[in-house]
């Protein structure tokens, strides 16, 4: 799993002889009806908007991240429809990697949960099974391509653990919602780890907003 920042909306205007930050742009747009729109002070304003759930102002700035994960996790991410996505296409490019997963025991009381208490023998078996499947899948996939079989057909031989890359762009409002949902313990661990890395990026890029949300 890898996550990195690609871009954040870059304001082109200045207020009080200062270049607006992305959060400053949110405040500038929020003050569209205020005589104090040119104020560079916005900490209290953003905190007020969050407290009173004035979420629309947080739609004025976007953030894009790059995510490297597996085809098992990417559909969970793509379900968040307020975002825009671009994903690596196995129809046009050759698959390169198959990721390995840490095995966990199924929680019999909660189908959405798994527990990290498997015995070492079971963990060893699963690790070895992953290696066998990954090796066989890539070997047969490569043979299919060598025989001239189209990538869009050959990919049927690949497991869900096949690595993919996607770009995820959304407004600050969308990211707030996504991070609140996907950092929760009910989210699959591999997806939750992605969300936690994105949260670190978000907190760095939007420190005032993150503080108002109680994230920092």
C-alpha positions in Angstrom: 0.0 0.0 0.0 1.3 3.4 -0.9 -0.3 6.9 -0.8 1.1 10.2 -1.9 -0.2 13.7 -2.5 -0.6 14.8 -6.1 -2.2 18.2 -5.9 -4.2 20.7 -3.9 -6.2 23.6 -5.3 -3.7 26.5 -5.6 -5.4 30.0 -5.1 -4.3 32.7 -7.5 -5.5 35.7 -5.5 -3.9 37.6 -2.6 -5.5 39.1 0.5 -3.8 41.6 2.8 -0.7 41.2 0.5 -0.6 37.5 1.3 -1.0 34.6 -1.1 -4.2 32.7 -0.1 -3.7 29.2 1.1 -6.2 26.5 0.1 -8.0 27.0 3.5 -7.8 30.8 3.0 -9.7 30.3 -0.3 -12.4 28.3 1.5 -12.8 31.2 3.9 -12.7 33.8 1.1 -15.5 32.0 -0.7 -17.5 31.5 2.5 -17.4 35.3 3.0 -18.9 36.1 -0.4 -21.7 38.0 1.3 -19.6 39.6 4.0 -18.0 43.1 3.9 -14.9 41.5 5.4 -14.2 39.1 2.6 -10.6 40.5 2.2 -9.6 39.3 5.7 -6.8 36.9 5.9 -7.9 35.6 9.3 -10.0 32.5 9.0 -9.3 30.0 11.8 -12.5 30.9 13.8 -14.6 31.1 10.6 -13.7 27.5 9.5 -14.3 26.2 13.0 -17.6 27.9 13.1 -18.6 26.4 9.7 -17.7 22.9 10.9 -19.5 23.4 14.3 -22.7 24.5 12.6 -22.4 22.0 9.7 -22.0 24.6 6.9 -20.3 22.0 4.7 -20.8 23.6 1.3 -17.9 26.1 1.8 -15.6 23.1 2.0 -16.5 22.2 -1.6 -14.4 25.1 -3.0 -11.0 23.3 -2.7 -10.0 19.9 -4.1 -7.2 17.5 -3.2 -5.9 14.6 -5.4 -4.0 11.7 -4.0 -2.4 8.7 -5.7 -3.2 5.3 -4.2 -1.4 2.0 -4.8 -3.4 -0.9 -3.6 -5.0 -4.2 -4.7 -8.0 -4.9 -7.0 -9.7 -6.2 -3.8 -9.6 -2.8 -2.2 -10.0 -0.4 -5.1 -13.8 -1.2 -5.6 -14.3 -0.2 -2.0 -12.7 3.2 -2.7 -14.5 3.6 -6.0 -17.8 3.4 -4.1 -17.3 6.9 -2.9 -19.2 8.6 -5.7 -18.5 12.2 -4.8 -14.9 11.7 -6.0 -13.5 11.6 -9.4 -11.2 8.7 -10.3 -8.6 7.5 -12.8 -7.5 3.9 -12.3 -4.7 1.7 -13.9 -6.3 -0.2 -16.8 -5.5 -3.9 -17.2 -7.0 -3.7 -20.7 -4.2 -1.4 -21.9 -1.2 -2.1 -19.6 0.5 -5.3 -18.3 -0.2 -6.1 -14.6 3.1 -6.1 -12.7 2.6 -7.2 -9.1 0.4 -9.3 -6.8 0.2 -8.0 -3.3 0.4 -10.2 -0.2 -2.1 -10.0 2.7 -1.8 -10.6 6.4 -4.2 -13.4 7.2 -6.8 -12.7 9.9 -9.5 -14.9 11.5 -13.2 -14.3 10.5 -15.2 -12.7 13.4 -18.2 -15.0 13.7 -20.3 -12.3 15.4 -19.6 -9.5 12.9 -19.2 -10.4 9.2 -17.4 -7.0 8.6 -14.7 -7.7 11.1 -11.6 -9.9 11.3 -9.4 -10.8 14.2 -5.6 -10.9 14.4 -5.3 -14.1 16.5 -4.5 -16.9 14.1 -2.0 -19.5 15.1 1.4 -19.4 13.5 0.8 -22.6 11.5 -2.3 -21.2 9.8 -0.5 -17.9 9.0 2.4 -19.9 7.5 0.0 -21.9 5.4 -1.8 -18.8 4.1 1.5 -17.1 3.3 2.7 -20.1 1.3 -0.7 -20.4 -0.4 -0.4 -16.7 -1.5 3.0 -17.4 -3.0 1.8 -20.4 -4.9 -1.2 -18.6 -6.3 0.7 -15.4 -7.2 3.5 -17.4 -8.9 1.1 -19.5 -10.9 -1.2 -16.6 -11.9 1.6 -14.5 -13.2 3.2 -17.4 -15.1 -0.1 -18.2 -16.8 -0.9 -14.6 -17.4 2.5 -14.1 -19.1 2.0 -17.2 -21.2 -1.4 -15.8 -22.3 0.2 -12.5 -23.4 3.0 -14.4 -25.2 0.3 -16.3 -27.2 -1.2 -13.0 -28.3 -4.2 -13.1 -26.0 -5.6 -9.6 -25.4 -4.8 -8.1 -22.0 -8.5 -7.6 -21.4 -8.9 -11.4 -21.6 -5.7 -12.5 -20.0 -6.5 -10.5 -16.9 -9.2 -13.0 -16.0 -6.3 -15.2 -14.8 -5.2 -12.7 -12.2 -6.4 -12.8 -8.5 -8.0 -9.9 -6.6 -4.7 -9.2 -4.9 -3.3 -7.9 -8.2 -1.8 -4.5 -7.7 -3.5 -1.4 -9.1 -3.0 2.4 -9.0 -5.6 5.1 -8.9 -5.9 8.8 -8.6 -8.7 10.1 -6.3 -9.8 13.7 -6.5 -12.4 15.3 -4.3 -13.4 18.4 -2.4 -12.4 19.0 1.2 -16.0 18.2 2.1 -15.8 14.8 0.4 -12.5 14.0 2.1 -13.9 14.9 5.5 -16.7 12.4 5.0 -14.5 9.7 3.5 -11.9 10.0 6.3 -14.6 9.9 9.0 -16.1 6.7 7.5 -12.9 4.9 6.4 -10.7 5.4 9.4 -13.4 3.7 11.5 -12.7 0.2 12.8 -15.5 -1.2 10.8 -13.5 -0.6 7.6 -11.3 -3.5 6.3 -7.8 -3.1 7.7 -6.1 -2.7 4.3 -8.5 0.1 3.3 -8.3 1.7 6.8 -4.5 1.9 6.5 -4.9 3.8 3.2 -7.4 6.2 4.8 -5.1 6.8 7.8 -2.2 7.7 5.4 -4.5 10.1 3.6 -5.6 11.6 6.9 -1.9 12.4 7.6 -1.7 14.2 4.3 -5.0 16.0 4.9 -3.9 17.2 8.3 -0.7 18.6 6.9 -2.5 20.4 4.0 -5.5 21.6 6.0 -4.2 22.1 9.5 -6.9 24.5 10.6 -9.7 22.3 9.3 -8.2 19.2 10.9 -7.8 20.9 14.2 -11.5 22.1 14.2 -12.5 18.5 13.5 -10.4 17.3 16.4 -7.9 15.4 14.2 -4.8 17.1 15.4 
